[in-house]
Amino acid sequence: MASVSIAVPSGPAVPDDVNGLVPQVWPESAHRDEAGRLVLAGLDAASLAARFGTPLYVVDEAEARGRARRTREAFDAAARAAGTDVTVYYAGKAFLSGAVVRWVLDEGLAVDVCTGGELAVALGAGADPGRLGFHGNNKSIAEIDAAVAAGVGAIVIDSEVEIERVAAAAARAGRRQRVRLRVNSGVHASTHEFLATAHEDQKFGVPLERAAELGARIRSHEALDFLGLHCHIGSQIFDADGFAESASRLLEAHAELSEAGPVPELNLGGGFGIAYTAADSPQPIEEIARGILDAVVAGCRERGLLLPRLAFEPGRSIIGPAGVTIYTVGTIKSVPIDGGERRYVSVDGGMSDNARTALYGAEYSARLASRVSAAPPALSRVVGKHCESGDIVVDAEYLPADTAPGDLLAVPATGAYCWSLASNYNHVPRPPVVAVRGGEARLIVRGETIDDLLGRDLGLEPSAIEGTPA
């Protein structure tokens, strides 16, 4: 089965205005005030930094809620026009906290989790267990038991051995557990190798060719209720083409499974892309939803199938553009390269609060947040404070030539996979997360202190913890 390659455009460009905020990259509320300061949801970056410190994750609540609502409405409308129903899950791995869980539930979404910890957060935030999906390629027996006991709406079976494990857990609990079977369709999203999740040589799912066999195995267990197939083709996908091709392949297996019994659902995953730089232009979610539903309708008609209920799992496209990280500039230096020079702008965070550039070569943009500048643009590399040459936040960006120590720098589109992937590398505490809305800010995840880090180290004397810098 040949792979389908999906191109994702990106690349830095000289901005027309080095102070300008590219609309598709920043939250809708973002603008500059009369003093030139970046304002998010009515609050300026300087005030936020003074109150909460830097680095600081800022999440625009109205932006996140609006994107969740718009996504659900887009798929609801497309499904209704096609004559079916749809469930939109928020993929919690993008960024999960109690506040975010409540936001997306309020906007009519379900929630997708993939570990016992994520399950605990969702339940602790008051989520109806029946509105949760549970993923994971290596769920522990304890995690499966907890999911079944909680009454999770669906567990995604990711490997053959999980059929028996989930069936046993359901039998022990005296429940009939609804499950999906994750398969690999062979459709390959051409982003970073580690972001493409439907090609055959990777850890997720089972070969599509085994769907009928494993579906029969699932149906042989009275404790399991087979919903249908699940597939996730990758991340940062800008249009419906890859989803349409994946759906076509899945419907072949869906048709075979339907011969042996009902297959009420088809879950096509998530992975909808966002703009990280001015070069990125993903299709509107309404167009993507219509494109996918049109393909599913055509595929079902071609095969004489009843149109199944559909499910999707967006995460990044909901929370990513709602997030902005604010840093303080520390040092600036230029180094010679290839007959020219590279300008390094160092900030007080780095790969411990945004690992994506180091992991995937992800591209971001940046702007001065505490002022505007009339200086000409200077190509710069924004780097962190860690003892690592790969500690890059923004590989290439045009910043004002007079950018100086003490300036605030803001990096947009950091709502997804930044806090989630954050670490304590070099014993750097993880930053706080602040939600802003209507001119008000509230802490939704407390930042760590050095005392927090030292308190876990059982090899330290208690006196060593006293007087440490926060």
N, C-alpha and C positions, 0 to 999 in steps of 0.2 A: 504494500500500500504506500504510494508516494506521499511525501510530506508536502503540505501547502505552506509557502512562505509568506508572511505578512509583514510588509515593510512599515517601519515606524520612523518618520522623519524627525530630525533634531539637528541642532548645531548652533553655535554662538554667532551673533551678528552685531555689528556696531550699532548702538541705539541712536535714533534720531535725537533723543533727549536723554542724557545720562542721568537725569533725575526722574524721568518719566516712569509711570507704572503701567506695564502692559496689561490691558484689561483681562485677557484670558488666563493670566498667570496669578493674579492677585484676587483676594476676596472682593466681592462687589462693593463692600463698604470702604475699601482702602482708598485713601486720597491724602493729599498734603494740605496742612492748614496754612494760615497766613505766615507763620514762622518757618514754613518749609518742612515741618516735622511730619513723618508718616503717621497717619491716623487710621486705626482699625476699630470699627464699630463705635466710633465716637470718642476713642481714647488714643492719645498720642503716645508714640513709642518711648519718648523720654520719660514720661510720667510712669508708664508701665515698668520701665527698667529701674527707675528710682524706687518704686514700691516693692518690686519682686526680685530685682537683681537680674543679671545676665550670666550665662545664656538663659533664655526664657522661651518656652514654647507658648505661643498664643493661638487659641482656636476661636474663630468667629462662629459663635453658636448659631446665629441666624443663617449664615452661609451653609453650615453643615446640615441644619434642618431643611433648608430650602432645597439643597441638592438631594437629600433623602426623599423628600416629598416629590420633587420633580421626577426622580428616577422611578418611584413607585407609580406615579400618574402616567408616565410614558409607557411603562409596560402594561399597566392596567388598560390604557386606551388601546394599545396594539392588540392585546389579548382579547378584549371585548369585541373589537372589530373582526377578529378572526373567529370568534365564537368559542372561546375557552377562558379558563381562569389562570392566574399567575400568582406566585408567591415570590416576593423579593426579600432576600435575606441580606442583612448587613454583614459583611465579612469582617468579623471582629479582629482578625490578626492585623489589620491595617492600623488600628488604634482602638483599644478597648479600655474603657473606664466606666464607673457607675453612671456618671453623667451622660456619656455618649450612648450607653445602652438605653437610658431613659429617653434621650432625644429621638433615636431612631424608632423605638417602640411607639412613641407619641405620634410619629409621622407614618405609622402603619406598616413598618417593616418587621420582619422576623430577624433573628440574629443567628449567625453561624459562628460556632466556636470550634477549637481544635485541640484543646488540652483540658485537663482537670482544672487548672487555674483559670482559664478563660470561662469555663462552665461556672465556676464558683462566682466570678465577677458578675456574669449575666444573671444568675439566680439571686445573688446578693442585691442587685439593682432592681429586683422585683419582676424580672421577666417571667412570663408564663412559660413553663417548661415545654409545653406543646408547641410554642413558637420558636423553639431552638433546633438547630441542626448541629450534629457533632461529627467533625472531620478528624483526620489524622492517619498517617501511614503506619504508626506503631503505638496504638492505644494500649495502655496497660490494662490488665484485668481489673485493677481497682478503678481506673477511669471508666471502663465500660460498665462496671457494676454501678458506679455513681450516676452515670448518664441514664441507665435503665431505671434505677431506683427513683431518680428525679422525675421521670416521665418525659424525657426528651422526645420531641416530635419525630425526629428521624436520625438514625445513625448511618453514616456513609461507610459501607464496607469497602475497605481499601485493598484487601488481599484475601486470598483463599482461606487462610487460617482464621480470619476474623469471622467467617460465617459460623463456625462452631463456637467461637468465644462469645459472640453476641447472643447466639441461640441459647447457650448454657446460662448466661447471665439473665436472660429474659425468663427462662424456665425457673431459675432459682427465685426470681422475684415474683413469679406467678403472673407475668405480663406478656402481652403480645406486642413485640417491638417492631415498629415500622423501620424499614431499612432501604437504602439505595445501594447500588453497586457502581463503584467508580471504575470507569474504563478509559483506555487511551485510544483516541480516535485516529492518531497519526497526523492530525493537523498541528502545525508547529508555528508558534508565534515567534517571529524573528526579532526578538529583543536580545537580552543577554542570555547566554546558555542556561544560566540558573533560573531564569524567569520563565522559560518555556516548559510547560508541564504536561503536554499531551503526546509528545513523541515517545517512542517505545523504550528507549534506553534511559530510564529514570525511575525514581523510587515510588512514584504515586500510581495507584490503580492497577488494573489487570488488562491484558490484551483484549481488544474488542472481539477478537475471534472466539474468546472463551465466554462471552456474555451469556449465550444460551445455556451452556453447560453449568455455569455457576449460578445462573438464575434458577435453574432446576434444583440445584443444591439448596439454595435459599428456600425455595417453596417446599422442600421436603421437611422443613422444620415447622411444626405447628406454632412454635413460639415467635416465628418471624412473619412479618407482613411485608411483602415485596412491593415497593412503590414504583421502581423503575431504575433507569440508568442515570448516571451522573458523569459529566466530563468537564474538565477545566483545561482550556488550551493554552493559557499563559497570561501574561500581564502586559499592561501598557499597549493595548490594542485599540486602534483609532477608528475602526469601522466595523461593519457587520459581516464582511466577506468570510473571514475565518470561521466565525460562528455558524454561518450558513453552510459552509462545507462540512464542518464538524457535525451539525445537525443531520445533514444528508446521510453521513456514514452511520451515525447512531440510529437513525430510523430503520436502516437495514436490520440491525440487531433487534431493535424494538419490534419490528414486524415478526421476526422469528420467535421472540419471546411471547408475543401476543397470541401465537398459535396454541400455546400451552396454558394460557390463562390471562387475566386482565393485567395490563401494565398502565396504571392510571397517570403516570407522571414522566416527564423528561426534564432533567436538570442540566442546563447548559453552562453552569458556572458563572464566572465573572471575568475580571481582567480588563475592564474598560479603561482606556487611557486618559490622561490629563495633560495639560500644558505645563511643562516645567520651565520652558524658555519661549521667547517670541517666535521661534522656529516651529513650535509644535501647534498643530491645529486638528485636534480630534473632532470627529463628527458629533453633532448634538445628539444627546441620548435618545431623543424622540426618533431621529432617523435610524439610529442603531436598532432600537426596539422594533420599529416597523420592518426593517430589513430582515431581522432574525425571524419575526413571526411570519412574514411572507414566505421565507424559505421553508419553515416548518409546515405551513399550510400546503405549499406546493409539494413537498416531500410526502406528506400524508395522502394527499389526493392521488399522487402517482402510484402509491403502494396500496391504495384502498384501505387506509387505516383511519380509525377514529382519531380525532385530534386530541392529544393528551393534555392534561394540565401541565403548565410549565413552571420552572423555578429558575431563579438567577441569584448570583451572589456577589454583587459589587461591594467594594470596600474603599479602595483608593479614590475612585471617582466621586465618592461622597465626602470623605473626610480630608483627602489630600489637599485640595485647593482652599480648604477652610483654615489651614494651619500656616503660620508664619513664625520663624525663629529669629529672635533678636539677639545679637551679639555685641560686645564691645571690642573695638579694634585695639590691639596691644602694640605690636611692632610692625614696621614696614621696611622691606629691604628689596634691593634689585640685585640680581645675579646675572652674569654674562652667559648667554647661550647662542651658539651658531652666529656669531657676528653681531648679535643684538643683546637684549637683556630681558629677563623675566622679573616682573614685579610681584613680590609676595606680600600679601596683606594678612597678618595673623590675627585671629580672633580668640576669645576666651573659651571657646568650646572646641568642636571638631568631631573626629570620628566616634567619640563616645556618645554624642547626641545625634549624629547623622552618619551612619555607617554605609549608606547606599553608594556614595561616590567611590569609596574604597572597595566595596563588595562587587558592584556592578558597572563601574564607570558611569554612574548616573550623572546627568547634567542638570545643574541648577542655575538660577540667576540670583542677583543680589543688587540691592540699592542702599545708598546712605539713608538712614532712618531718622537721624536727629537734626538734619538740615538739608538744604539744597546747596548746590555749588555751581559757580560759573566757570570753573576750571575745565579744560578740555578732557575728553575721555582718555583713560590710560588702561591698556589691557593688563589685567591683574589676575593673579591666582589667589583665591581666598583659602587659607589653610588654618588648621587648628593648632592647639598647644601641645599635642601629644608627641611622644618620642618615637616617631614613625614617619618615614618619608612619604608614605602613602596617605597621610592624614590630610586629605584635601576635602574641602567643603564645596567649593565652586572652582572647577578646573580652569575656566577662562571666562572672564567677565570684564566689561568696560566700566570702571569706576572713575569718579573725578580724580584728576591728577593730584589734587590737594587733600585727598583722604588722609587722615592723620590719627595718631593714637588718641583714644578717648571718644572718637566718633562711634555712633551706633550704626551697625550694619544689619539689614533685614534680609533674610532668605525666604522667599515665598514657596508655597506648595510643599510644605514640610509636615502636613497633618498626618500623612500615611507613612508607616514603616520607619519613622525616625525615633519617636519615643518607644515604639514597640521593639526596635533593635538596639536601643541604648544600652550602654555598658558602663562599668566602672574602670575601664582601662586607665592605667597609671594612677589608680585610686582617685579618679575624678568623680565627684558626686553627680548623679543624674539631675538634670534641671527640673524645676516645677512646670506644671501645665496650668495655664490660666485661660478660662473661658471669658470672652468679652461679648457683651450684647447691650445695645441701647445706652451706651455711655457708662456701663457698669462692668467691673471685672470681679471674678471670683476664682479662687484657687480650686481646681478640681482634682489635681494630683499634687501632693506635697513634694517639694524638692528634697533631695537628700543632703545631708551634711557630712563632713568628715567624721564627726562623732558617730554617725550611723554606720559608716564603713568600719571604723575601729571597734565599734561595739560588737561586731560579728567575729572579730579576730581573737580567738581564745588564747593565743600565744602572747598577748600583750598584758602588761601590768596595768591595773586600773589607773595608776597615776599617769600613764602615758597618754591617756585620753583627755586629761584635763588641759585646757588652754590651747587646744588645737585650733587652727584657723577654720572658719566655716567654709 
